Amino acid sequence: MSALFNFHSFLTVILLVICTCTYVKMHFPAILEQRNGFRGFFWKAARIGERLSPWVAVGCFSMGVSIIFF
């Protein structure tokens, strides 16, 4: 089943995109300088990861626990 049709997998993919974009922006900021177009989506995901990092961390932790135990 595709990750787009399974809600649990979709949330996992979104959290991974947010965490990956934040990591890339911290280490290679020139890659995500553009705020429009295709890279604009990834810039916004990195911004979410920067601004809401405690909530993203809780989401990643709970998603990891749910993947391991359920």
All heavy atoms as a GROMACS GRO file, in nm:
protein
  565
    1MET      N    1   0.084  -0.118   0.000
    1MET     CA    2   0.000   0.000   0.000
    1MET      C    3   0.089   0.124   0.000
    1MET      O    4   0.190   0.130   0.067
    1MET     CB    5  -0.092  -0.002   0.122
    1MET     CG    6  -0.186   0.116   0.127
    1MET     SD    7  -0.299   0.109   0.265
    1MET     CE    8  -0.435   0.031   0.184
    2SER      N    9   0.049   0.222  -0.073
    2SER     CA   10   0.127   0.346  -0.083
    2SER      C   11   0.115   0.426   0.046
    2SER      O   12   0.016   0.420   0.118
    2SER     CB   13   0.074   0.429  -0.199
    2SER     OG   14   0.140   0.553  -0.204
    3ALA      N   15   0.218   0.506   0.074
    3ALA     CA   16   0.218   0.588   0.195
    3ALA      C   17   0.114   0.699   0.187
    3ALA      O   18   0.074   0.754   0.289
    3ALA     CB   19   0.356   0.648   0.218
    4LEU      N   20   0.069   0.733   0.068
    4LEU     CA   21  -0.030   0.839   0.054
    4LEU      C   22  -0.170   0.792   0.091
    4LEU      O   23  -0.255   0.874   0.124
    4LEU     CB   24  -0.030   0.893  -0.088
    4LEU     CG   25   0.100   0.959  -0.132
    4LEU    CD1   26   0.090   0.999  -0.277
    4LEU    CD2   27   0.133   1.077  -0.045
    5PHE      N   28  -0.195   0.663   0.085
    5PHE     CA   29  -0.328   0.612   0.113
    5PHE      C   30  -0.344   0.560   0.255
    5PHE      O   31  -0.454   0.538   0.300
    5PHE     CB   32  -0.365   0.502   0.014
    5PHE     CG   33  -0.366   0.551  -0.128
    5PHE    CD1   34  -0.281   0.496  -0.221
    5PHE    CD2   35  -0.451   0.652  -0.167
    5PHE    CE1   36  -0.282   0.542  -0.351
    5PHE    CE2   37  -0.453   0.698  -0.296
    5PHE     CZ   38  -0.367   0.643  -0.389
    6ASN      N   39  -0.234   0.540   0.324
    6ASN     CA   40  -0.238   0.494   0.462
    6ASN      C   41  -0.205   0.613   0.551
    6ASN      O   42  -0.097   0.672   0.540
    6ASN     CB   43  -0.136   0.381   0.481
    6ASN     CG   44  -0.144   0.317   0.616
    6ASN    OD1   45  -0.216   0.364   0.704
    6ASN    ND2   46  -0.069   0.211   0.634
    7PHE      N   47  -0.295   0.650   0.640
    7PHE     CA   48  -0.279   0.772   0.719
    7PHE      C   49  -0.158   0.764   0.811
    7PHE      O   50  -0.084   0.862   0.825
    7PHE     CB   51  -0.406   0.801   0.800
    7PHE     CG   52  -0.403   0.932   0.871
    7PHE    CD1   53  -0.406   1.051   0.800
    7PHE    CD2   54  -0.395   0.938   1.009
    7PHE    CE1   55  -0.403   1.172   0.865
    7PHE    CE2   56  -0.391   1.059   1.075
    7PHE     CZ   57  -0.396   1.176   1.002
    8HIS      N   58  -0.134   0.651   0.871
    8HIS     CA   59  -0.020   0.634   0.961
    8HIS      C   60   0.112   0.652   0.884
    8HIS      O   61   0.203   0.721   0.929
    8HIS     CB   62  -0.026   0.496   1.026
    8HIS     CG   63   0.075   0.476   1.133
    8HIS    ND1   64   0.195   0.417   1.106
    8HIS    CD2   65   0.074   0.507   1.264
    8HIS    CE1   66   0.266   0.413   1.218
    8HIS    NE2   67   0.192   0.466   1.316
    9SER      N   68   0.121   0.593   0.766
    9SER     CA   69   0.241   0.607   0.684
    9SER      C   70   0.256   0.750   0.632
    9SER      O   71   0.368   0.801   0.621
    9SER     CB   72   0.236   0.510   0.566
    9SER     OG   73   0.234   0.378   0.612
   10PHE      N   74   0.145   0.813   0.601
   10PHE     CA   75   0.150   0.952   0.555
   10PHE      C   76   0.206   1.044   0.663
   10PHE      O   77   0.290   1.130   0.636
   10PHE     CB   78   0.009   0.997   0.514
   10PHE     CG   79   0.002   1.138   0.464
   10PHE    CD1   80   0.059   1.173   0.343
   10PHE    CD2   81  -0.062   1.236   0.539
   10PHE    CE1   82   0.053   1.303   0.297
   10PHE    CE2   83  -0.068   1.365   0.494
   10PHE     CZ   84  -0.011   1.399   0.373
   11LEU      N   85   0.162   1.026   0.788
   11LEU     CA   86   0.216   1.106   0.897
   11LEU      C   87   0.365   1.080   0.919
   11LEU      O   88   0.442   1.172   0.948
   11LEU     CB   89   0.139   1.079   1.026
   11LEU     CG   90  -0.002   1.134   1.033
   11LEU    CD1   91  -0.066   1.094   1.165
   11LEU    CD2   92  -0.002   1.284   1.018
   12THR      N   93   0.406   0.955   0.903
   12THR     CA   94   0.548   0.922   0.915
   12THR      C   95   0.629   0.992   0.808
   12THR      O   96   0.736   1.048   0.836
   12THR     CB   97   0.567   0.769   0.906
   12THR    OG1   98   0.487   0.706   1.005
   12THR    CG2   99   0.712   0.731   0.926
   13VAL      N  100   0.581   0.991   0.686
   13VAL     CA  101   0.652   1.057   0.576
   13VAL      C  102   0.660   1.208   0.599
   13VAL      O  103   0.765   1.270   0.580
   13VAL     CB  104   0.583   1.026   0.441
   13VAL    CG1  105   0.636   1.114   0.330
   13VAL    CG2  106   0.603   0.880   0.406
   14ILE      N  107   0.554   1.270   0.645
   14ILE     CA  108   0.554   1.414   0.672
   14ILE      C  109   0.655   1.448   0.782
   14ILE      O  110   0.733   1.543   0.769
   14ILE     CB  111   0.412   1.462   0.709
   14ILE    CG1  112   0.319   1.450   0.591
   14ILE    CG2  113   0.414   1.605   0.761
   14ILE    CD1  114   0.355   1.535   0.472
   15LEU      N  115   0.657   1.370   0.890
   15LEU     CA  116   0.754   1.395   0.996
   15LEU      C  117   0.897   1.376   0.948
   15LEU      O  118   0.987   1.454   0.983
   15LEU     CB  119   0.727   1.302   1.115
   15LEU     CG  120   0.617   1.348   1.209
   15LEU    CD1  121   0.589   1.239   1.311
   15LEU    CD2  122   0.654   1.476   1.279
   16LEU      N  123   0.921   1.276   0.865
   16LEU     CA  124   1.054   1.256   0.811
   16LEU      C  125   1.097   1.369   0.718
   16LEU      O  126   1.213   1.410   0.718
   16LEU     CB  127   1.062   1.121   0.738
   16LEU     CG  128   1.065   0.999   0.828
   16LEU    CD1  129   1.056   0.872   0.744
   16LEU    CD2  130   1.190   0.998   0.913
   17VAL      N  131   1.005   1.422   0.639
   17VAL     CA  132   1.036   1.535   0.552
   17VAL      C  133   1.070   1.658   0.634
   17VAL      O  134   1.168   1.728   0.605
   17VAL     CB  135   0.918   1.564   0.455
   17VAL    CG1  136   0.932   1.699   0.388
   17VAL    CG2  137   0.908   1.455   0.351
   18ILE      N  138   0.993   1.684   0.738
   18ILE     CA  139   1.020   1.800   0.824
   18ILE      C  140   1.156   1.787   0.890
   18ILE      O  141   1.237   1.881   0.890
   18ILE     CB  142   0.908   1.817   0.928
   18ILE    CG1  143   0.779   1.864   0.861
   18ILE    CG2  144   0.949   1.917   1.036
   18ILE    CD1  145   0.659   1.864   0.952
   19CYS      N  146   1.185   1.670   0.946
   19CYS     CA  147   1.313   1.650   1.015
   19CYS      C  148   1.431   1.657   0.918
   19CYS      O  149   1.534   1.716   0.948
   19CYS     CB  150   1.313   1.518   1.089
   19CYS     SG  151   1.197   1.513   1.225
   20THR      N  152   1.415   1.597   0.800
   20THR     CA  153   1.523   1.598   0.701
   20THR      C  154   1.549   1.738   0.649
   20THR      O  155   1.666   1.780   0.637
   20THR     CB  156   1.488   1.504   0.584
   20THR    OG1  157   1.463   1.374   0.636
   20THR    CG2  158   1.600   1.499   0.484
   21CYS      N  159   1.445   1.813   0.620
   21CYS     CA  160   1.462   1.950   0.569
   21CYS      C  161   1.527   2.040   0.674
   21CYS      O  162   1.611   2.123   0.642
   21CYS     CB  163   1.329   2.008   0.525
   21CYS     SG  164   1.267   1.932   0.376
   22THR      N  165   1.491   2.023   0.799
   22THR     CA  166   1.551   2.101   0.906
   22THR      C  167   1.699   2.068   0.919
   22THR      O  168   1.782   2.157   0.934
   22THR     CB  169   1.479   2.075   1.039
   22THR    OG1  170   1.340   2.102   1.021
   22THR    CG2  171   1.532   2.164   1.149
   23TYR      N  172   1.733   1.942   0.911
   23TYR     CA  173   1.872   1.899   0.919
   23TYR      C  174   1.953   1.956   0.803
   23TYR      O  175   2.064   2.008   0.822
   23TYR     CB  176   1.880   1.747   0.919
   23TYR     CG  177   2.021   1.694   0.921
   23TYR    CD1  178   2.091   1.686   1.041
   23TYR    CD2  179   2.084   1.652   0.804
   23TYR    CE1  180   2.219   1.637   1.044
   23TYR    CE2  181   2.212   1.604   0.807
   23TYR     CZ  182   2.280   1.597   0.927
   23TYR     OH  183   2.408   1.549   0.928
   24VAL      N  184   1.898   1.947   0.682
   24VAL     CA  185   1.969   1.998   0.564
   24VAL      C  186   1.988   2.149   0.573
   24VAL      O  187   2.094   2.201   0.540
   24VAL     CB  188   1.894   1.959   0.435
   24VAL    CG1  189   1.945   2.034   0.315
   24VAL    CG2  190   1.903   1.809   0.413
   25LYS      N  191   1.886   2.219   0.620
   25LYS     CA  192   1.897   2.365   0.631
   25LYS      C  193   2.000   2.407   0.735
   25LYS      O  194   2.068   2.507   0.718
   25LYS     CB  195   1.762   2.427   0.664
   25LYS     CG  196   1.767   2.578   0.657
   25LYS     CD  197   1.632   2.641   0.670
   25LYS     CE  198   1.651   2.791   0.655
   25LYS     NZ  199   1.537   2.864   0.694
   26MET      N  200   2.013   2.330   0.841
   26MET     CA  201   2.112   2.364   0.944
   26MET      C  202   2.256   2.341   0.894
   26MET      O  203   2.346   2.416   0.928
   26MET     CB  204   2.089   2.281   1.070
   26MET     CG  205   1.965   2.318   1.145
   26MET     SD  206   1.978   2.484   1.209
   26MET     CE  207   1.812   2.539   1.180
   27HIS      N  208   2.276   2.238   0.814
   27HIS     CA  209   2.411   2.205   0.769
   27HIS      C  210   2.448   2.265   0.634
   27HIS      O  211   2.565   2.294   0.610
   27HIS     CB  212   2.430   2.053   0.765
   27HIS     CG  213   2.434   1.993   0.902
   27HIS    ND1  214   2.541   2.008   0.986
   27HIS    CD2  215   2.343   1.921   0.970
   27HIS    CE1  216   2.517   1.946   1.100
   27HIS    NE2  217   2.394   1.892   1.093
   28PHE      N  218   2.351   2.281   0.546
   28PHE     CA  219   2.375   2.337   0.413
   28PHE      C  220   2.268   2.442   0.382
   28PHE      O  221   2.175   2.416   0.305
   28PHE     CB  222   2.371   2.227   0.306
   28PHE     CG  223   2.460   2.110   0.335
   28PHE    CD1  224   2.406   1.990   0.379
   28PHE    CD2  225   2.597   2.120   0.320
   28PHE    CE1  226   2.488   1.882   0.407
   28PHE    CE2  227   2.679   2.013   0.347
   28PHE     CZ  228   2.625   1.894   0.391
   29PRO      N  229   2.279   2.562   0.439
   29PRO     CA  230   2.172   2.660   0.423
   29PRO      C  231   2.154   2.712   0.280
   29PRO      O  232   2.046   2.759   0.244
   29PRO     CB  233   2.212   2.774   0.518
   29PRO     CG  234   2.356   2.754   0.542
   29PRO     CD  235   2.386   2.610   0.525
   30ALA      N  236   2.256   2.702   0.198
   30ALA     CA  237   2.245   2.754   0.060
   30ALA      C  238   2.148   2.671  -0.024
   30ALA      O  239   2.091   2.723  -0.121
   30ALA     CB  240   2.382   2.755  -0.006
   31ILE      N  241   2.128   2.546   0.012
   31ILE     CA  242   2.039   2.459  -0.066
   31ILE      C  243   1.894   2.507  -0.055
   31ILE      O  244   1.819   2.504  -0.154
   31ILE     CB  245   2.051   2.313  -0.019
   31ILE    CG1  246   2.191   2.261  -0.053
   31ILE    CG2  247   1.945   2.225  -0.083
   31ILE    CD1  248   2.217   2.122  -0.002
   32LEU      N  249   1.853   2.554   0.061
   32LEU     CA  250   1.713   2.593   0.082
   32LEU      C  251   1.696   2.744   0.095
   32LEU      O  252   1.614   2.791   0.172
   32LEU     CB  253   1.659   2.523   0.207
   32LEU     CG  254   1.649   2.372   0.198
   32LEU    CD1  255   1.604   2.314   0.331
   32LEU    CD2  256   1.555   2.330   0.089
   33GLU      N  257   1.772   2.821   0.015
   33GLU     CA  258   1.756   2.966   0.020
   33GLU      C  259   1.630   3.014  -0.052
   33GLU      O  260   1.568   3.110  -0.010
   33GLU     CB  261   1.878   3.034  -0.042
   33GLU     CG  262   1.996   3.044   0.049
   33GLU     CD  263   2.111   3.120  -0.013
   33GLU    OE1  264   2.100   3.156  -0.132
   33GLU    OE2  265   2.209   3.141   0.057
   34GLN      N  266   1.595   2.949  -0.161
   34GLN     CA  267   1.479   2.993  -0.239
   34GLN      C  268   1.350   2.962  -0.164
   34GLN      O  269   1.332   2.853  -0.111
   34GLN     CB  270   1.476   2.924  -0.374
   34GLN     CG  271   1.587   2.969  -0.464
   34GLN     CD  272   1.580   2.898  -0.598
   34GLN    OE1  273   1.517   2.793  -0.610
   34GLN    NE2  274   1.643   2.956  -0.697
   35ARG      N  275   1.263   3.060  -0.162
   35ARG     CA  276   1.137   3.043  -0.089
   35ARG      C  277   1.018   3.020  -0.181
   35ARG      O  278   0.906   3.016  -0.137
   35ARG     CB  279   1.110   3.166  -0.004
   35ARG     CG  280   1.211   3.186   0.103
   35ARG     CD  281   1.179   3.306   0.186
   35ARG     NE  282   1.283   3.328   0.285
   35ARG     CZ  283   1.281   3.426   0.371
   35ARG    NH1  284   1.182   3.512   0.371
   35ARG    NH2  285   1.378   3.439   0.457
   36ASN      N  286   1.043   3.007  -0.309
   36ASN     CA  287   0.932   2.984  -0.402
   36ASN      C  288   0.964   2.865  -0.491
   36ASN      O  289   1.077   2.818  -0.496
   36ASN     CB  290   0.905   3.109  -0.488
   36ASN     CG  291   1.030   3.157  -0.556
   36ASN    OD1  292   1.134   3.094  -0.551
   36ASN    ND2  293   1.021   3.270  -0.622
   37GLY      N  294   0.864   2.815  -0.557
   37GLY     CA  295   0.884   2.700  -0.644
   37GLY      C  296   0.887   2.570  -0.567
   37GLY      O  297   0.833   2.557  -0.456
   38PHE      N  298   0.953   2.472  -0.626
   38PHE     CA  299   0.959   2.338  -0.568
   38PHE      C  300   1.037   2.337  -0.438
   38PHE      O  301   0.999   2.271  -0.342
   38PHE     CB  302   1.021   2.242  -0.669
   38PHE     CG  303   1.022   2.100  -0.624
   38PHE    CD1  304   0.903   2.030  -0.611
   38PHE    CD2  305   1.141   2.037  -0.594
   38PHE    CE1  306   0.903   1.898  -0.569
   38PHE    CE2  307   1.142   1.906  -0.552
   38PHE     CZ  308   1.023   1.836  -0.541
   39ARG      N  309   1.148   2.411  -0.433
   39ARG     CA  310   1.228   2.417  -0.311
   39ARG      C  311   1.159   2.496  -0.201
   39ARG      O  312   1.195   2.484  -0.084
   39ARG     CB  313   1.364   2.477  -0.338
   39ARG     CG  314   1.457   2.379  -0.406
   39ARG     CD  315   1.597   2.426  -0.392
   39ARG     NE  316   1.650   2.461  -0.522
   39ARG     CZ  317   1.766   2.517  -0.541
   39ARG    NH1  318   1.841   2.548  -0.440
   39ARG    NH2  319   1.807   2.544  -0.662
   40GLY      N  320   1.060   2.575  -0.234
   40GLY     CA  321   0.985   2.650  -0.134
   40GLY      C  322   0.910   2.560  -0.039
   40GLY      O  323   0.896   2.591   0.080
   41PHE      N  324   0.861   2.448  -0.088
   41PHE     CA  325   0.794   2.350  -0.002
   41PHE      C  326   0.890   2.298   0.104
   41PHE      O  327   0.856   2.287   0.221
   41PHE     CB  328   0.739   2.235  -0.086
   41PHE     CG  329   0.685   2.122  -0.004
   41PHE    CD1  330   0.563   2.134   0.060
   41PHE    CD2  331   0.757   2.005   0.010
   41PHE    CE1  332   0.513   2.030   0.136
   41PHE    CE2  333   0.709   1.901   0.086
   41PHE     CZ  334   0.586   1.914   0.149
   42PHE      N  335   1.012   2.267   0.062
   42PHE     CA  336   1.111   2.216   0.156
   42PHE      C  337   1.159   2.324   0.252
   42PHE      O  338   1.191   2.297   0.367
   42PHE     CB  339   1.227   2.151   0.081
   42PHE     CG  340   1.184   2.033  -0.001
   42PHE    CD1  341   1.189   2.036  -0.138
   42PHE    CD2  342   1.136   1.919   0.061
   42PHE    CE1  343   1.149   1.928  -0.212
   42PHE    CE2  344   1.094   1.810  -0.012
   42PHE     CZ  345   1.101   1.814  -0.150
   43TRP      N  346   1.164   2.448   0.204
   43TRP     CA  347   1.199   2.561   0.292
   43TRP      C  348   1.093   2.576   0.401
   43TRP      O  349   1.125   2.598   0.518
   43TRP     CB  350   1.211   2.690   0.212
   43TRP     CG  351   1.245   2.807   0.297
   43TRP    CD1  352   1.368   2.846   0.339
   43TRP    CD2  353   1.152   2.901   0.353
   43TRP    NE1  354   1.358   2.958   0.416
   43TRP    CE2  355   1.228   2.994   0.428
   43TRP    CE3  356   1.014   2.916   0.348
   43TRP    CZ2  357   1.168   3.099   0.496
   43TRP    CZ3  358   0.956   3.021   0.414
   43TRP    CH2  359   1.032   3.110   0.488
   44LYS      N  360   0.966   2.562   0.362
   44LYS     CA  361   0.858   2.572   0.461
   44LYS      C  362   0.862   2.457   0.560
   44LYS      O  363   0.836   2.476   0.680
   44LYS     CB  364   0.722   2.575   0.389
   44LYS     CG  365   0.698   2.704   0.316
   44LYS     CD  366   0.569   2.699   0.239
   44LYS     CE  367   0.556   2.825   0.155
   44LYS     NZ  368   0.436   2.822   0.072
   45ALA      N  369   0.895   2.338   0.514
   45ALA     CA  370   0.906   2.224   0.604
   45ALA      C  371   1.020   2.245   0.702
   45ALA      O  372   1.008   2.215   0.821
   45ALA     CB  373   0.928   2.096   0.525
   46ALA      N  374   1.132   2.302   0.655
   46ALA     CA  375   1.244   2.332   0.744
   46ALA      C  376   1.206   2.440   0.845
   46ALA      O  377   1.247   2.434   0.962
   46ALA     CB  378   1.365   2.377   0.664
   47ARG      N  379   1.128   2.536   0.804
   47ARG     CA  380   1.083   2.641   0.894
   47ARG      C  381   0.992   2.585   1.003
   47ARG      O  382   1.000   2.625   1.119
   47ARG     CB  383   1.010   2.750   0.816
   47ARG     CG  384   0.973   2.869   0.897
   47ARG     CD  385   1.095   2.927   0.959
   47ARG     NE  386   1.124   3.052   0.893
   47ARG     CZ  387   1.231   3.121   0.916
   47ARG    NH1  388   1.320   3.078   1.000
   47ARG    NH2  389   1.253   3.232   0.855
   48ILE      N  390   0.906   2.492   0.965
   48ILE     CA  391   0.821   2.426   1.064
   48ILE      C  392   0.907   2.352   1.165
   48ILE      O  393   0.883   2.357   1.285
   48ILE     CB  394   0.721   2.331   0.995
   48ILE    CG1  395   0.617   2.410   0.919
   48ILE    CG2  396   0.654   2.239   1.096
   48ILE    CD1  397   0.530   2.326   0.829
   49GLY      N  398   1.010   2.283   1.116
   49GLY     CA  399   1.098   2.210   1.205
   49GLY      C  400   1.176   2.300   1.299
   49GLY      O  401   1.205   2.264   1.413
   50GLU      N  402   1.211   2.421   1.251
   50GLU     CA  403   1.284   2.516   1.336
   50GLU      C  404   1.193   2.576   1.442
   50GLU      O  405   1.230   2.586   1.559
   50GLU     CB  406   1.341   2.629   1.252
   50GLU     CG  407   1.454   2.590   1.162
   50GLU     CD  408   1.492   2.702   1.068
   50GLU    OE1  409   1.422   2.805   1.065
   50GLU    OE2  410   1.592   2.685   0.997
   51ARG      N  411   1.077   2.618   1.402
   51ARG     CA  412   0.987   2.691   1.491
   51ARG      C  413   0.914   2.600   1.589
   51ARG      O  414   0.888   2.637   1.702
   51ARG     CB  415   0.883   2.770   1.410
   51ARG     CG  416   0.942   2.875   1.321
   51ARG     CD  417   0.965   3.002   1.396
   51ARG     NE  418   1.033   3.102   1.316
   51ARG     CZ  419   0.975   3.206   1.261
   51ARG    NH1  420   0.846   3.223   1.275
   51ARG    NH2  421   1.046   3.292   1.192
   52LEU      N  422   0.876   2.483   1.545
   52LEU     CA  423   0.796   2.392   1.628
   52LEU      C  424   0.876   2.269   1.669
   52LEU      O  425   0.821   2.159   1.680
   52LEU     CB  426   0.670   2.348   1.551
   52LEU     CG  427   0.574   2.459   1.512
   52LEU    CD1  428   0.461   2.404   1.426
   52LEU    CD2  429   0.517   2.527   1.634
   53SER      N  430   1.005   2.287   1.693
   53SER     CA  431   1.091   2.171   1.719
   53SER      C  432   1.048   2.087   1.839
   53SER      O  433   1.058   1.964   1.832
   53SER     CB  434   1.236   2.214   1.732
   53SER     OG  435   1.254   2.304   1.838
   54PRO      N  436   1.000   2.144   1.951
   54PRO     CA  437   0.955   2.056   2.059
   54PRO      C  438   0.835   1.968   2.018
   54PRO      O  439   0.830   1.851   2.052
   54PRO     CB  440   0.916   2.150   2.173
   54PRO     CG  441   0.982   2.278   2.142
   54PRO     CD  442   0.996   2.284   1.995
   55TRP      N  443   0.743   2.025   1.943
   55TRP     CA  444   0.626   1.949   1.899
   55TRP      C  445   0.664   1.846   1.795
   55TRP      O  446   0.609   1.735   1.794
   55TRP     CB  447   0.519   2.042   1.844
   55TRP     CG  448   0.459   2.127   1.951
   55TRP    CD1  449   0.485   2.258   1.977
   55TRP    CD2  450   0.365   2.085   2.050
   55TRP    NE1  451   0.413   2.300   2.084
   55TRP    CE2  452   0.338   2.196   2.132
   55TRP    CE3  453   0.302   1.965   2.077
   55TRP    CZ2  454   0.251   2.189   2.238
   55TRP    CZ3  455   0.214   1.958   2.183
   55TRP    CH2  456   0.189   2.070   2.263
   56VAL      N  457   0.756   1.880   1.707
   56VAL     CA  458   0.803   1.784   1.607
   56VAL      C  459   0.876   1.669   1.676
   56VAL      O  460   0.861   1.553   1.639
   56VAL     CB  461   0.892   1.853   1.502
   56VAL    CG1  462   0.956   1.752   1.409
   56VAL    CG2  463   0.812   1.954   1.421
   57ALA      N  464   0.956   1.700   1.779
   57ALA     CA  465   1.026   1.596   1.854
   57ALA      C  466   0.928   1.502   1.923
   57ALA      O  467   0.947   1.380   1.922
   57ALA     CB  468   1.121   1.659   1.955
   58VAL      N  469   0.825   1.557   1.982
   58VAL     CA  470   0.722   1.474   2.046
   58VAL      C  471   0.652   1.388   1.941
   58VAL      O  472   0.625   1.269   1.964
   58VAL     CB  473   0.621   1.561   2.124
   58VAL    CG1  474   0.499   1.482   2.165
   58VAL    CG2  475   0.688   1.624   2.243
   59GLY      N  476   0.624   1.447   1.827
   59GLY     CA  477   0.561   1.370   1.719
   59GLY      C  478   0.650   1.258   1.669
   59GLY      O  479   0.603   1.146   1.645
   60CYS      N  480   0.780   1.284   1.654
   60CYS     CA  481   0.873   1.179   1.610
   60CYS      C  482   0.885   1.070   1.715
   60CYS      O  483   0.889   0.951   1.681
   60CYS     CB  484   1.011   1.240   1.582
   60CYS     SG  485   1.018   1.338   1.433
   61PHE      N  486   0.890   1.108   1.839
   61PHE     CA  487   0.899   1.008   1.946
   61PHE      C  488   0.774   0.921   1.951
   61PHE      O  489   0.782   0.797   1.958
   61PHE     CB  490   0.922   1.076   2.081
   61PHE     CG  491   0.936   0.980   2.194
   61PHE    CD1  492   1.053   0.909   2.213
   61PHE    CD2  493   0.831   0.959   2.283
   61PHE    CE1  494   1.067   0.819   2.316
   61PHE    CE2  495   0.843   0.870   2.387
   61PHE     CZ  496   0.962   0.799   2.404
   62SER      N  497   0.658   0.984   1.947
   62SER     CA  498   0.534   0.906   1.952
   62SER      C  499   0.516   0.820   1.827
   62SER      O  500   0.466   0.707   1.836
   62SER     CB  501   0.414   0.998   1.973
   62SER     OG  502   0.400   1.084   1.863
   63MET      N  503   0.560   0.871   1.713
   63MET     CA  504   0.551   0.791   1.591
   63MET      C  505   0.644   0.672   1.598
   63MET      O  506   0.609   0.561   1.557
   63MET     CB  507   0.584   0.877   1.468
   63MET     CG  508   0.556   0.809   1.337
   63MET     SD  509   0.382   0.770   1.309
   63MET     CE  510   0.310   0.930   1.305
   64GLY      N  511   0.764   0.691   1.653
   64GLY     CA  512   0.857   0.580   1.670
   64GLY      C  513   0.803   0.474   1.764
   64GLY      O  514   0.814   0.354   1.737
   65VAL      N  515   0.743   0.518   1.874
   65VAL     CA  516   0.685   0.422   1.969
   65VAL      C  517   0.569   0.347   1.905
   65VAL      O  518   0.557   0.225   1.922
   65VAL     CB  519   0.639   0.496   2.097
   65VAL    CG1  520   0.553   0.407   2.184
   65VAL    CG2  521   0.759   0.547   2.174
   66SER      N  522   0.487   0.418   1.828
   66SER     CA  523   0.373   0.350   1.766
   66SER      C  524   0.418   0.254   1.658
   66SER      O  525   0.356   0.149   1.638
   66SER     CB  526   0.276   0.452   1.709
   66SER     OG  527   0.330   0.516   1.596
   67ILE      N  528   0.528   0.284   1.587
   67ILE     CA  529   0.578   0.192   1.485
   67ILE      C  530   0.636   0.068   1.551
   67ILE      O  531   0.616  -0.045   1.504
   67ILE     CB  532   0.682   0.261   1.395
   67ILE    CG1  533   0.613   0.361   1.304
   67ILE    CG2  534   0.761   0.161   1.313
   67ILE    CD1  535   0.707   0.447   1.224
   68ILE      N  536   0.707   0.085   1.662
   68ILE     CA  537   0.771  -0.029   1.728
   68ILE      C  538   0.668  -0.121   1.794
   68ILE      O  539   0.675  -0.244   1.782
   68ILE     CB  540   0.873   0.020   1.832
   68ILE    CG1  541   0.993   0.081   1.761
   68ILE    CG2  542   0.918  -0.094   1.922
   68ILE    CD1  543   1.092   0.149   1.855
   69PHE      N  544   0.570  -0.064   1.863
   69PHE     CA  545   0.479  -0.145   1.942
   69PHE      C  546   0.346  -0.177   1.876
   69PHE      O  547   0.274  -0.265   1.924
   69PHE     CB  548   0.454  -0.078   2.077
   69PHE     CG  549   0.577  -0.074   2.164
   69PHE    CD1  550   0.637   0.046   2.195
   69PHE    CD2  551   0.633  -0.191   2.210
   69PHE    CE1  552   0.750   0.050   2.272
   69PHE    CE2  553   0.747  -0.188   2.290
   69PHE     CZ  554   0.806  -0.067   2.320
   70PHE      N  555   0.306  -0.108   1.771
   70PHE     CA  556   0.174  -0.133   1.712
   70PHE      C  557   0.185  -0.173   1.570
   70PHE      O  558   0.207  -0.150   1.477
   70PHE     CB  559   0.083  -0.012   1.727
   70PHE     CG  560   0.060   0.026   1.870
   70PHE    CD1  561   0.115   0.141   1.923
   70PHE    CD2  562  -0.016  -0.055   1.953
   70PHE    CE1  563   0.094   0.176   2.056
   70PHE    CE2  564  -0.038  -0.021   2.083
   70PHE     CZ  565   0.017   0.096   2.135
   0.00000   0.00000   0.00000
